[in-house]
């Protein structure tokens, strides 16, 4: 089997730029490209959300299946991942018409239909997958239907192995009405399980990070691995990024300073390269450590260093109110933008001196890698993928999840900024030289695929 190209059928509820809510969309829009370059025949299936605007052609009309003894008819449209020849099959059904990605009600119903339709599609394509690569709880539902397909279509699925990738263990998709936890089904039924960083793979075996699934995961630990995500290093590249005003490289950082001054002026901050500029780009949720930012933290750092803070993200109204009170107190030093804005995010990576990521937990994290590409030094809580990507040579980290520890760590960084420019320059150069491309992850997935099909 290994003499032939590996065939992988990929199921994820997101894939940028077709449909994206968070980091899963970035992964699904990038990793398949690297796997394809490695010689893998990889194909993706997504629900045909009403929000998808990418042109697609009708491939198959009127495919039939049943769920809970109810007949279901759906169509399949074909497009490709932009810039590639990788097929993306869009499952069209009225259930997905009004969805952007995740349904607020009946999510289990929506994704069950997509999961079984995807397996039905495979039989219609004549595609015989070596690997069914499933991502997070929506795709885990495919494992509930797979035994039926293995029995009915042995020529297609008899040799198919399942890799289940956990991007965030906290999002389990539990359905109270049906008493079904898709995450548990994926963990129990998959041949192999992986998380998106080595440290997170170890953390979820503990009560602290296991989200009540640590006992189930401990039973599967021999088939659990961690593979660090990457980023699109072509998209996130200060040498040619069209979103930033001045391009630059690790060999010449003058452009970074110019970007800082330009953004300060644009956002109404004091224009001064000596004032430290710190950026935060994330969903506004309980995971991201927003509650660690306190009055005393801002009082100390603004009074002592005249530090400037910019927060970008959308999410929970509770955290919008929380951050807004600091803006009212320090309007000259703190700016907030409650939206998702890729262009502004990249301006922040390019302009900021430091990048704040005090997450309570972080399966991998992508934005710290993006920030480092632009020479913004990460200040992180040392957990999960943050621990795997940030050390003292490229940034700053703290172990205890407290407001005091975050404040002390930022204080150390700002002290270096004000009195040790050589240290900052060296860290900045080290950060920009780090290789976070998808090629490394693709090699590890390729090896895991091969191990699974032997």
N, C-alpha and C positions, 0 to 999 in steps of 0.2 A: 504493500500500500504506500510505503514511503517513497517509492520510485516515481509515483504520480504526484501531481500538485495536490496539496491538501485542499479539501473543500470545506468551507466554513459558512454556515448560515447564522447571521447575527441578528438578534432581536433586542432592540432597546427602544424605549418610548420616546426618546429624543435622538436627534442627529443634526448638528449644526451644518449648514445654516437653514436647513429645511424646517426644523422644529427644535427650539432650544429654550430651556428654563434655567438650567444650572450647568454644573461641571460635566454631568453625564453627556449633555449635548456636545460639548467641546471634545470629549473623548471619542464619541461615536462619529464625529465629523473628521477626526484626525487619525486615530489609530488604524482604522481599516485601510487608509492610504498607505501607511507604512507596511502593513501586512501584505497588501497587494504588491508593493514593490519587492517584498521578500519572496514573491512567487506563489502566494496563496490565492486560490480562487474564492474570494469572499463576496457575499451578497447580503444585503440588509433588507429588513421588512419593517415598515412603520404603518401606524394608522394614517389614513389620508385625512388629517385634521383640516377643518375648514380654514385654518390660518396658514396652511401651506400654499405658497404662491408660485413655487417652482413649476415650470411647464412639465407635463407628464402625458404620456400616450396610453390609451387603453390597450392593455395586453390580453387580459382574460375577462370575459363577461359571463355573469351568471353562475359562478362557482357555488356549489351547495355543500352544506354540512348541517349537523344538528347539535344543539346544546340543550341539555335538560329536556330531550325529546321534542324540542321546537326546531322546525326547519329554518335555516338561515341562508340567505342568498347574498352574495357580495361580488364586487368587481375588483380587478387588480389593475392598477396603472403602473407604468414603468418610467423611471427617470434615472439619473445617475448622481452620485456625489459630485458636486461642482468641481470641474477641473480634472475629472477622472473618468474612467470607463466602468467604474464599480456600479453594478446594478443596485437600485433602490426600488423595492416593490412597495407600492402604496395601497393598503387595503381600504377599499371604499365601501362604506356602509352608512346608512342614516345616523347611526349612533355617534359617528365621529364628525358629523357635518358642522356642528356648532362649537366644537372643542378647539381650544388653542393647544393644550396638551393634556393636562390632568383635570379630570372631571371632579367637581366638588361633591357630587352625589353619584352613587352607583358606579364608582371607579372600577370595582371588581367586575361588574357586568361588562363594561367597556373593554377592559384589557383581557378578560377571558375570551371575548369574541375575537379580538385581534390575535391572541396567542394561538387559538385553535385554527383560525383562518390561515395563519402563517404556516402551520403544519400541513393544512389542506393544500395550500399553494405549492409547497415543496413537492407533493405527490403529483400535482398537475404539471410542474416544470420538468419532471424527469431528472431533477437534481438530487444526487445522492450525497448527503452531507456526512463528512467524517466527524465534524464537530458542530454541535448546536451551541452557540455561544450566547448565553442569556445574561441580561444586565438588570439588576435591581428587581424589586418585587413584581412590577407589571409583567416582565418577561418570565419570571419564575413560574407563572401560571402554566406555561407550556409544559412543564414537567408533570403536571396533573393529567394532561391529555396524551403525553408521549407513549405510555404503555399501550393504550388503545391503538395508536398508529403503528407501533412496533408489531402488534399482533395482526393488524389488518394489512399492513404494507411492509412485510419483512424484507422484500427486495430493496426497499428504500432506506429503512431505518434500523435494520438488524445490527449494523455495525456502528451506528451513530453514538458518539459519546457526548456528554453534556458538561460544559464548563459554565459555572455560575459565578458571575462577578458581582461582589457586593461593593457598591460605591458609598453607601451610607446605611449602616445597620439600623439606625434609629427609624428609618422610613420603611416600615414593614408591610404596610397595606392591609392591616388586619380588618376584616369585615365581620362586624358583630352579628349581623343578621344571619350570615352563613357559618359563623364561628370558624372562619378560615384565615390562617396567617400565611400568605404566599411566600414570605421570606423563609419561614420554617420549611415549607414544601421544597423550595429551591435548595436549601441546605441539606435536607435529608435525601433528596432524590438525585442530585447531581453527582456525576462521577468525580469531578474535582471542583473545588471552590477556591476563588482567590479574592483578595481585597486589593485596594489600589495603592498600598504601600506596605513594606515589610513590618514596620512598627505597628501599624494598625492591625495587621494580621495577628500579632502577638497580643495586642491590647484587648481585642474582642473575646479572648479566652478568659478574661478576668471579669469579676462581678462589677468592677468600676465602669468598664466600657462595654460590657457584653449585652446591655439592654435586655436583660432577662433571658438571653439566648445562649449564654456562655456554656451551659451544660450540654446543650445540643451541639454546639461548635466543638467542644472538647472531644466529643465522640468522633468527630470528623477531622481532628487535627492532623492526622497522617495524610489527609488529602486537601489540606488548606495551605495556600502559599500567598505571599504578598509580592506584587509587581508594581513598582512605582510608575505612576502616570508620567506623561511628558507634556509638552506644549508644542504648538505650531511655531517653530523658530523662524519660519519665513514671514508669517503674519506679525509676530512679535519680535521685530528687529529694528533697533533705532537707526540703523544705517539707511533704511529705505522706507520707514513707516510714514505714510502720507497723512496720518492723523496728527503728527507733531510738526511744529513750525520749523525746527532746526534738526536736521539729521546729524548723527554723530556716531562714534565708535569707541571701543575701549582704548584705542591708541590716541584719541583726541576727544577729550570730554568738554571742550569749550561749548559745544552745542547743548550739552545738558544744562549748563549754567544759564545759557540764553533762554532755554525753554522754561526754566524756573522763573526768571525775571518776567518773561512774557505772560505766564499763567498768573503770577502774582498780580500783574497789572490788569489782566482780563477779569479776575475774580474780585478785585477791589481790596486786595491785601497790600500791605506795605511792600514796596518793591525794593528788596535788599537781599543780595545773595548771602549775607552773613546771618540772616534769620533762618533758623532751621525750619524746613517745610516737611510735615508728616502727612501721609495719605492713608486713608482707609477705604477699601473698595470691597463690598460684600453684600450679600442679602442681609437685611436687618431682621435677624432671628436670634433665638435664645442660644444657639450654638456658637455664635460669633464673638462672644465676650464683650458685648457692648456695655454690660452693666459694670465692667471693671473700670470704665472711665468715670472719674468722680470729680467733685468740686475741688477736693484737695489736690488731685493730680493736675488739673488745669491751673489752679491757683499757683502751685509750685513751679510748674514748667513755663508758664507764660510770664510770671513775674521774674523768674530767674534768667530765662533764656529768650524771652519774647517769641516763643515758639508759635508756629502757625499750623493749624490742623484743618484738613479738608476730608469730609466724609461723603462718600458716594454709594448709594444703594437704595433699594426699595424693599418693602416688606411690612413687618408688624407695626401697626400704628403706635403701640406702646413704646417702641424704641424711637420712633419719629418724635414723639413728645419728649422723650428722655433727652435726646440729643438737642432738640430745639431750645431747651432751657439753658443749655450751655452757650448756644449762639446768642441768646438774649443777654447773657452776662458778659460775653467776650465777643462782640460783633466784629471787632477789628482783627481778631486772631483765629476765629473758628467759622468755617463755612460748611454748610450741608446742602446736598443735592439729592432729593428723594426720587431717584429714577434709575433706570438701567440705561447706561450710555457708554457704548464701547469706545467711541471717539474720545470722550472726556476721560475715561479710564486710562487710555493709553497716554493722554497728555499728563495725567497724574503720575504714571510710572516714570515718564521722561523728566518731569519737573521736580518730583519730590526727592528729598534727601533720604527719607526713611519711609518704610511701608509697614503699617500696623496690622498685625494678625494675631490677636490674643485669644484665639478660639478655645472654647472649653474642650472640644475634641475636634480632630480634623483627619478624616480618612486619608486624604492625600493633600488637597489644596493645590490649586494651580496658580492663583494670583501671586503668591510669593515667588514662584519661578518666573512669571512674567515680569514682576517688578525687578528682579535681579538682572534680567536681560537688559534692562534700561539703567542699571546701576543704582537703583533705589534699595537701600539696605533694609532687610526685613527685621522686624522686632516681633518675636513670636513666642507663644506658649509652646514649650517643647513636648509636643504630643504628635502621634500619628505621622503623617507625611511631612509635617513641619520639622519634626525631629530628624527625619531622614534627609532633608534638603538644606537645613540651616544650621551652621555651626559658627564658632567664633571667628572663623576666617572670612565669613561673608556677611555676618550680621550679629544679632543679639537675641538671647533667649532666656526664658525664666521657667522654672519647674513647677512652682506652686501657683495654683490658679487663684490669685488674690489681687485686689486693687493695689495693695502695697507693693507687691512684687512687680506688677506691670509698671507702676510709677517709678520704682527704683531702676528698672531696666531701661526705660526711656531716658531717665536722668543720666544713666551711664553713657548712653549713646549721644545725648546732647552735650555732655561734658567732653567727649572725644571730638565732637563736631566743632566745639568752640576752642579747644586747646590742643588737640592732636590731629591736625589736618592730614598728616602723613599716614596715620592709622586709618582714617576714613578713606583716603585715596587708595590705599592698598586693599582694603575690604571691597571697595567699589570695583576695582579691577578684577579681583578674584571672583566676585559675584557675576560679572559680565562674561567671564571666561567659562563659567560652569556650562556643561552640556546637558540640557534638558530636552533634547530632541526626542521624537517618538521612536527613533531607530533602536535605542537600547531596550525600550519596553517591547517593541515588536520582536526582537531577537528572543527575549524571555518567553513571550507568548508562543512563538514558533516552537521553541524547545518543549514547552508544556503541551502543546497540541501533539507534537510527535510522541511524547511520553504516553499520552492518553490513548493513542491509536495503535501502539505497538501490540 
